Amino acid sequence: MNAAVATAKQMPFVGGGQMRQPNELDLRRIVRQLEKRARYRYVMPLVDACENGYRIQSPCCSRNVDAGGGIIDIAWLEYDMALDVWMLYRKEHALGRWQFHVQAQRLSEVMDCLIRDPARVFWQ
C-alpha cells in the first residue's frame, strides 16, 4: 500500500552533506515509513512538501475529529537546519493548532514515534 505523494522540488546539498528541506529523497523515505504505521493501515495518507518539512494528512477513519471522514492533519515534520534536528508536531484539532511533540537528530527517530503512536495522539 503506497501513500499518495506530492512531489517536492529536488534541492541541492548544503554544507556538511545535509540536504535542504523539503527534498524528494526524504519525501520518499517518509512515505515508505508510513506504510509501517500501527494504526489505520487501510487508508492512504497524503504527504505534502511544505516550507522546511512535510505535512501528513489522512482520511479520518475513526470519525473522532471529522464525523464525515474527511481529510485531517496528522503530523508536521520540520527540519531545523541551524540546530540540525527534526521536530515532530501533532495537530491539536480542538484548538486548530500544531503542538510540538518531540525532536530528534534523525528523521527515522521522529518517524518511529509517528508510526508507533502508542498514546494515539497522531492517528486518532
ABEGO torsion letter per residue (X at the ends): XBBBBBBBBBBBBBBGGBBBOBBAAAAAAAAAAAAABABGAABBBBBBBBBGEBBBBBBBAAGAABAAGBBBBABBBBBBAAAGBBBBBBBBAAAGBBBBABBBABAAAAAAAAAAGAAGAABX
